[in-house]
Amino acid sequence: MSGPSSSVFRSVRRPPRRRWLGTAKMVLAGVLVLVLLAAAIVGAVWAESWLRLGGTELASLSSDLEALGGGDARSPDRATTVLVAMMAEHDPTAARAAPLTADVALVQVSDRREETAVVLLPRSLRVGVDGEGDLPLSEVHERGGLDLLVRSVLDYTGVGLDHAVAATPEVLPALTDALGDVERCADAGCRILDADAVRLATTEGDQAERAEAAVDVLTQLAGRVGPDTPLRSPLRSRAVISVLSGEVVTDVSLRGRRLLGVAGALDASRPLSVVRVPGVRHPETDVFLVRPEQAEILFQHLRQGTSFDDGEIADDPEAVPEQVTVAVLNGAGTAGLAGRVESQLQGAGYTVVGTDNAPSFDHDDTVISFHADNADAEVAAVLLAEQLGGVALAPAERPPSFEGDDVDLLVTVGHDLDEDTDDEGDD
């Protein structure tokens, strides 16, 4: 008889469920979703910036620069040099580019210089253009846009450029609206500027004051935009992109987010050094006449990335150019007339090499003759004409002469400067 049946029960011990592992997976999934969402937001903003801030192909900034006449242009290592032009609102249907509304600025940030250097080129400054002769910068821009302007500035200054930007005067007020008010400090104290105040600061006053205000505002605004801005504030980023796409034209090398790299180089903690190319405005033609030697000093500093030294550039751009020689002729016949004018000119800083009578005494108007190809002589002639009350200028193909030697300026004094027309005699 068989024994009672028996069953053997075996049990397998399972490890306790690791609840923390499931929680970790959920957290990791949540983080991953947030990362993907942030990446999508950033990617969408960058994609929009890439599409809307496409930039313009500028042959003048291409690698084939030497073929365009700018092969001698130089810039320092570890420096960023940008040409900035302010222009009026552009009409897409117009055959010509929008006119310039302010001086052309060369803005440079260099590791060899503590300050941000800004050199202003007046829009009435005449530069050489192939096949066109000498044209003011404003005309250069209207004829050939930003590309021809860049090429002409490269040829004229010999300063290598990394980028070029053209903007309307409304860009800084619009960016202030998008990014918030800025603070400007001066000797009288600091004040907060909203968009309207920025508009006034960048459109009123002399060119140097306007340029300094513009760069000051721009450096503060640039400091508020960085690679993390699309994530922190996508709406603000889109607003900035909208402003830039409507108010700014750049070269293609600044396409999309690359514009932020240049903006980041404008460190708000750097002081500004704003210098206008020394010269005077011709009263008859409204052309800006440059003082070549001092202009070359500025351009050389930009080529080397070094600071502008005190005393190198005349504090007064209308100071008498050194080594300019003047002769005075009595063209009215009044005794002592040429001597009186000589004393007046010597008191103003001119070097008068002598006086004499003119071949005739029938000169009603005083005339200053100078060699048209001598830039320093032309500047001195304009300054002297103003010194004498706005007398006439007479450019000539050859230098004027006095007693057989060339002089820079020859002043023939007429009856308009004669205080005593009754007495006649020699000089």
MOQUIRA-V729596 format. One record per residue. N is the residue number from 1. PHI is phi in whole degrees, -180 to 180 (NA if undefined). Layout:
n: {N & N}
phi: {PHI & PHI}
//
This chain:
n: {1 & 2 & 3 & 4 & 5 & 6 & 7 & 8 & 9 & 10 & 11 & 12 & 13 & 14 & 15 & 16 & 17 & 18 & 19 & 20 & 21 & 22 & 23 & 24 & 25 & 26 & 27 & 28 & 29 & 30 & 31 & 32 & 33 & 34 & 35 & 36 & 37 & 38 & 39 & 40 & 41 & 42 & 43 & 44 & 45 & 46 & 47 & 48 & 49 & 50 & 51 & 52 & 53 & 54 & 55 & 56 & 57 & 58 & 59 & 60 & 61 & 62 & 63 & 64 & 65 & 66 & 67 & 68 & 69 & 70 & 71 & 72 & 73 & 74 & 75 & 76 & 77 & 78 & 79 & 80 & 81 & 82 & 83 & 84 & 85 & 86 & 87 & 88 & 89 & 90 & 91 & 92 & 93 & 94 & 95 & 96 & 97 & 98 & 99 & 100 & 101 & 102 & 103 & 104 & 105 & 106 & 107 & 108 & 109 & 110 & 111 & 112 & 113 & 114 & 115 & 116 & 117 & 118 & 119 & 120 & 121 & 122 & 123 & 124 & 125 & 126 & 127 & 128 & 129 & 130 & 131 & 132 & 133 & 134 & 135 & 136 & 137 & 138 & 139 & 140 & 141 & 142 & 143 & 144 & 145 & 146 & 147 & 148 & 149 & 150 & 151 & 152 & 153 & 154 & 155 & 156 & 157 & 158 & 159 & 160 & 161 & 162 & 163 & 164 & 165 & 166 & 167 & 168 & 169 & 170 & 171 & 172 & 173 & 174 & 175 & 176 & 177 & 178 & 179 & 180 & 181 & 182 & 183 & 184 & 185 & 186 & 187 & 188 & 189 & 190 & 191 & 192 & 193 & 194 & 195 & 196 & 197 & 198 & 199 & 200 & 201 & 202 & 203 & 204 & 205 & 206 & 207 & 208 & 209 & 210 & 211 & 212 & 213 & 214 & 215 & 216 & 217 & 218 & 219 & 220 & 221 & 222 & 223 & 224 & 225 & 226 & 227 & 228 & 229 & 230 & 231 & 232 & 233 & 234 & 235 & 236 & 237 & 238 & 239 & 240 & 241 & 242 & 243 & 244 & 245 & 246 & 247 & 248 & 249 & 250 & 251 & 252 & 253 & 254 & 255 & 256 & 257 & 258 & 259 & 260 & 261 & 262 & 263 & 264 & 265 & 266 & 267 & 268 & 269 & 270 & 271 & 272 & 273 & 274 & 275 & 276 & 277 & 278 & 279 & 280 & 281 & 282 & 283 & 284 & 285 & 286 & 287 & 288 & 289 & 290 & 291 & 292 & 293 & 294 & 295 & 296 & 297 & 298 & 299 & 300 & 301 & 302 & 303 & 304 & 305 & 306 & 307 & 308 & 309 & 310 & 311 & 312 & 313 & 314 & 315 & 316 & 317 & 318 & 319 & 320 & 321 & 322 & 323 & 324 & 325 & 326 & 327 & 328 & 329 & 330 & 331 & 332 & 333 & 334 & 335 & 336 & 337 & 338 & 339 & 340 & 341 & 342 & 343 & 344 & 345 & 346 & 347 & 348 & 349 & 350 & 351 & 352 & 353 & 354 & 355 & 356 & 357 & 358 & 359 & 360 & 361 & 362 & 363 & 364 & 365 & 366 & 367 & 368 & 369 & 370 & 371 & 372 & 373 & 374 & 375 & 376 & 377 & 378 & 379 & 380 & 381 & 382 & 383 & 384 & 385 & 386 & 387 & 388 & 389 & 390 & 391 & 392 & 393 & 394 & 395 & 396 & 397 & 398 & 399 & 400 & 401 & 402 & 403 & 404 & 405 & 406 & 407 & 408 & 409 & 410 & 411 & 412 & 413 & 414 & 415 & 416 & 417 & 418 & 419 & 420 & 421 & 422 & 423 & 424 & 425 & 426 & 427}
phi: {NA & -75 & -78 & -57 & -67 & -132 & -113 & -108 & -101 & -117 & -122 & -105 & -85 & -92 & -66 & -65 & -63 & -89 & -66 & -64 & -67 & -65 & -64 & -63 & -63 & -66 & -64 & -63 & -64 & -65 & -62 & -62 & -63 & -64 & -63 & -64 & -65 & -63 & -63 & -65 & -65 & -61 & -60 & -66 & -67 & -65 & -63 & -65 & -65 & -65 & -76 & -88 & -109 & -75 & 78 & -120 & -70 & -112 & -62 & -67 & -107 & -81 & -70 & -91 & -62 & -62 & -68 & -97 & 100 & -106 & -63 & -88 & -68 & -131 & -142 & -77 & -69 & 54 & -142 & -122 & -121 & -127 & -88 & -121 & -122 & -98 & -131 & -72 & -58 & -88 & -96 & -59 & -87 & -78 & -76 & -110 & -71 & -67 & -71 & -73 & -112 & -158 & -59 & -81 & -111 & -104 & -108 & -133 & -113 & -133 & -67 & -90 & -137 & -74 & -95 & -85 & -92 & -130 & -111 & -99 & -108 & -57 & -69 & -90 & -66 & -90 & -130 & -77 & -128 & -55 & 78 & -120 & 79 & -87 & -133 & -67 & -56 & -62 & -71 & -59 & -67 & -65 & -78 & -127 & 68 & -65 & -65 & -67 & -63 & -62 & -61 & -66 & -69 & -59 & -65 & -75 & -94 & 71 & -98 & -69 & -116 & -91 & -147 & -139 & -136 & -121 & -140 & -87 & -62 & -85 & -65 & -70 & -58 & -67 & -67 & -63 & -60 & -78 & -107 & 109 & -63 & -120 & -116 & -120 & -117 & -141 & -60 & -80 & 123 & -106 & -146 & -90 & -113 & -90 & -60 & -66 & -68 & -63 & -61 & -67 & -64 & -100 & -127 & -119 & 90 & -77 & -62 & -64 & -64 & -66 & -65 & -63 & -63 & -63 & -68 & -61 & -65 & -63 & -64 & -69 & -66 & -63 & -68 & -96 & -121 & -150 & -59 & -90 & -61 & -59 & -78 & -70 & -150 & -62 & -68 & -64 & -62 & -64 & -65 & -64 & -61 & -63 & -63 & -65 & -68 & -95 & -118 & -132 & -121 & -126 & -75 & -65 & -67 & -100 & -57 & 60 & -73 & -63 & -60 & -68 & -63 & -70 & -61 & -67 & -70 & -84 & -76 & -64 & -78 & -78 & -71 & -102 & -127 & -105 & -132 & -93 & -54 & -66 & 168 & -137 & -92 & -69 & -68 & -93 & -105 & 66 & -82 & -85 & -101 & -87 & -90 & -56 & -64 & -73 & -62 & -63 & -61 & -62 & -64 & -64 & -63 & -68 & -66 & -99 & 76 & -100 & -79 & -75 & -80 & -61 & 91 & -72 & -107 & -59 & -61 & -109 & -64 & -100 & -67 & -64 & -59 & -70 & 63 & -91 & -100 & -131 & -121 & -123 & -115 & -85 & -103 & -111 & 87 & -76 & -59 & 78 & -65 & -64 & -66 & -65 & -66 & -59 & -62 & -63 & -71 & -63 & -65 & -88 & 105 & -83 & -95 & -95 & -88 & 165 & -132 & -166 & -84 & -75 & -56 & -143 & -109 & -107 & -87 & -75 & -112 & -74 & -131 & -110 & -98 & -157 & -79 & -63 & -90 & -103 & -64 & -64 & -66 & -67 & -60 & -63 & -65 & -64 & -62 & -67 & -60 & -69 & -60 & -93 & 94 & 87 & -78 & -77 & -112 & -135 & -67 & -132 & -75 & -126 & -63 & -69 & -125 & -141 & 53 & 87 & -114 & -71 & -127 & -77 & -132 & -124 & -102 & -101 & -81 & -105 & -66 & -66 & -106 & -88 & -88 & -145 & -86 & -84 & -93 & -121 & 175 & -85 & -63}
//
